[in-house]
Each structure stands twice: as structure tokens, then as C-alpha cells.
Amino acid sequence: MSLYTILRKLLVNDINLIILSLFLNRKYLKNKKRIKGSKIISAKEWGEFAYKVNKILINIHPRFYLASDVAKGVFFPINEMPFPSDLSLLHKELNILNSLASCGSNLFSFIGFGKFLSWFARWASIVAKVDMELPVREKKADTIIEFGSGLGLDPIYLSLLNKNSKVKLYDLPSMIRMQKNVHRYWNNEGFAIDTSKFEYHSDFDNFKDSINSNGIIDFYAFWSFSESPLELRYKFHDLFKSFNRIIIVSNEEMFGIDNLKYFEDLKNILKNSHNYTSLTIPSNSNKESYMSKHSIKCFYK
């Protein structure tokens, strides 16, 4: 293990990140009372997660979000090896991915260009494989919905890939606050993104009312939907019937929920409106990994 790696492991913890944040522009820190949790997501695990995100928003600068303890444990494991995405699917998207990785590695500490490129490529290769495997359509989506957008970086990619699409983010209230913070930080310190294309939702009823079912709507959830409580998933079932594509990357089990059974049930619910196929996660490695048990669930008209 190199000296740099040892020093980084010692430095990258929330206490040190809070200290480092004191020396940066504090306009991004939200020194307000804790954000209330979602009434829909009552699972204990997500309540604890939201509490940790609130602490980050109050104390840690966006430059260090990805190095925070909660990020390392949930949505950006910086200490893990990059996932070997199938870059052969991405020859058309490499300019966008290189720009995003270059900007991201400059804006966020402790994350190099290669790690960012691998992270964006994992999402992008999934989207590219879906586009390759599903029937070709003449027009792109008018609206793209991403359920559980993490730091909000993937919606930046989706908005650049689909220049005329509105992008709706649906997440926990604390995560929506973090995503807005990241987008403001990216705009102010990196290259400009058109945030007028973004809508942020944490209240289901408001989200439901915002959807225009006359347009072409694509729904994406990269592991997030399959990790949410059933009571929340069920609320989306009627909405799904009007969506053109529903793309959900899923593990087999989470929080005691059998996702294999869940998607079989969902296939029956949508059988009169959607076709269904399950795809493997695109990878350029022949080695079996934990991703071998994950898959892309595709419902499409």
C-alpha cells in the first residue's frame, strides 16, 4: 500500500472533512434545522441514512461530499475497484463522459479522473445497452425521470445525452437538497448545465401531478427503486402504465424483499401495456462478480 493511499485513508473521514470545509466558501453549507424525512419511506435504514445526509449538508462542503462516510457506504464507494464497464458500447458518448469525468475530478476531492470515468461509464453503458436491445424509436423522451439520483451526477449525463428532454429527480427530501447543492456547485465552479431542465421532487402527490402523460416518458432507477420499501413502489404502479420505458437496475434481494418475485409480479401488472425483458449488466470482464446477480429490468411499449 502506497504512502498516498495510507494518508488518504487517514484523512478521508467526516471529522477531517468538516475541518477542511471551514476553509472553503460556506455559501453551500445549509446551517438550518434538520430536513424532515419522507412520510412514505418509513424504513428504519432510510431514516438513519437521511439523518446522516442532513449532517453532511450542514457541515461538509460539496467538494467533499463524495469522500464522506455515507457516500463511501452507499452511493460512491471510493475505496472499491472501478467496475469494468463495456466501453465498446460507448463510442458515441465518450466525449460527454470525458468532459464529465474531467470536470468531476476537478470539483470533488479524492476522486481521480479514472474513478469518475468508470463511475459515469457504468451508468452510460447500461443506458447504451438498453437502447441497443430495445426496439428503435424515432423520437427521444420528452421527460426522463430518475428515481433515487444519488448526488445528482447521473441526471447531468442524461440531460446532456437528451438535450430536449425535461429531467425529473425523485428522492428523499435530504437527497433532493444535496442534489440541488451539487448542481449549483457544478454550475458555479465547473461548466454550465441547464438547470431549468431539472425538476426536483420528494413529495409523491406533487410529483404525480407534474407528469404530463401525453408525452414520451422514460423512467430510470439505478439500484434505487429495488432498494426502496414496497409501500413506495406500489404508488408508482399506476404511473408506470403511462410510461414508455421503465428501466430498473436491480439486485436480487434487499431489506428482506425478494426482488425476483417482485418483478415477476410487476410483469403481470403491466402485461397489458408493456413488453418485458431482463438484461445482464454490461461488463468487459469475464470474471464473475457481485454484479453477476444484478440485472436490468426493462418494461417498454
FENBEL-V717471 format. One record per run of one state. SS is the DSSP state (2 for helix, 1 for strand, 0 for the rest). FROM is the first residue (numbers start at 1). TO is the last residue. Records with the same first field share a line. If there is no record, write none. Layout:
# FENBEL-V717471
SS: FROM-TO + FROM-TO
This chain:
# FENBEL-V717471
0: 1-2 + 12-13 + 22-25 + 29-43 + 60-61 + 68-68 + 74-86 + 91-93 + 108-112 + 134-142 + 148-152 + 162-165 + 171-172 + 190-194 + 202-203 + 210-216 + 223-224 + 228-229 + 241-244 + 251-252 + 255-256 + 270-274 + 281-289 + 294-294 + 301-301
2: 3-11 + 14-21 + 26-28 + 44-59 + 62-67 + 69-73 + 87-90 + 94-107 + 113-133 + 153-161 + 173-189 + 195-197 + 204-209 + 225-227 + 230-240 + 259-269 + 290-293
1: 143-147 + 166-170 + 198-201 + 217-222 + 245-250 + 253-254 + 257-258 + 275-280 + 295-300
